[in-house]
């Protein structure tokens, strides 16, 4: 019995000693917790939350987010020319677009993009062609490897009572707009209706959302203002005359940034875009614009007297010089009414639900300023030929042109694959602003004739890597498509005009990476 009691007493003594130690540890923990509680009470939680919010805002908004759009393409082009052998070529190109976006405040957004569109191993030909890098399409036409500005603008959001509005200034998002974004495989269209306006320009826009005020789904109006050409000398102006077959180049009397001596003017455009209705399935848009001081190529002689009297005097030609400049030939108005249907019918079939149909009508009307005869007319008349340099699109009358544009995009054989078919027709005096259209044989929507296109787009790695194969055929009725607004835009019957392009074809295979 004593052997059992003794170990129990020892065990109880150990437990009592352990209990005292445990109490001491608990008391120590209570002291530490009280100190932590006291320290925590001194922390400014609101200030800490504000600091965290600032960090998040900086990471999310106060920097520029970049995107990459790279397309490598092979284009096989072919022209059939009246009276001449066909012309064809195969062209490899890289088109890179670096997108930029930032939002430093809830009501202020910046967007921009830089573009490089180059032919493999090509050098710029601007020395021989001063118009190849015009600001209307400089980053939309393949040339050298120069980085150019495509877009740079800000958006300011506000409210006028119950009407939300957006004001924007800068280099406009005016390429691959409504309808034409489908063939370009761009999910979100740019600002204008691509049927009659598809080119780069600088200006401003003011958009007013009217859907809440009118009760019409998606309705808004947007006023657009732009300048297509500034009549001003460069910072270091050069001579204005060029020798015809020799002679002396005249000295310059130009000064920086003032108007040039040529018969050109500031070319401006104002337009109104009206989104009439958009409920997600049906979208109806219209636009109306007017352009002032449209440009035509003007050829004049630096010292006109002698040559005007003796247009065939070769000695005079040797000693004289001529100017090539842009001439103000008149004004142009135009408009379009366009419909897009995203999903044909209502639940008829999955195929129709995933199909897109569109149709559009556009018109243009010239307003010539009158006779712009130059000394070159004397040369024409002396040869018994009539000159067309004095009219707008070859006519001194107001001429109206029109165009129709329709197409459908449908799901193809495999998931994510898309097949598109498009057709457009332009009349004799049809004139569009579609110089930035991404087609190597020239803008199909500017065609005075018929254009047919089929394209097939397929995903390779989701939306990040896609491939597209397209075929475009343009059957011209008249010359002058996509030219300037003076004599070079004169419509002549292609079947009766030597050297006229009767038809053009463009086959393109491309790979595109986007992130």
PyMOL commands that set and color helices and strands:
alter all, ss='L'
color gray80, all
select helices_A, chain A and resi 2-41+45-60+180-183+211-214+304-309+314-319+350-353+375-382+444-446+487-489
alter helices_A, ss='H'
color red, helices_A
select strands_A, chain A and resi 65-81+87-105+108-119+148-160+163-171+202-209+220-229+242-243+267-278+282-301+321-342+356-368+400-411+418-426+449-461+465-476+501-514
alter strands_A, ss='S'
color yellow, strands_A
deselect
rebuild
show_as cartoon
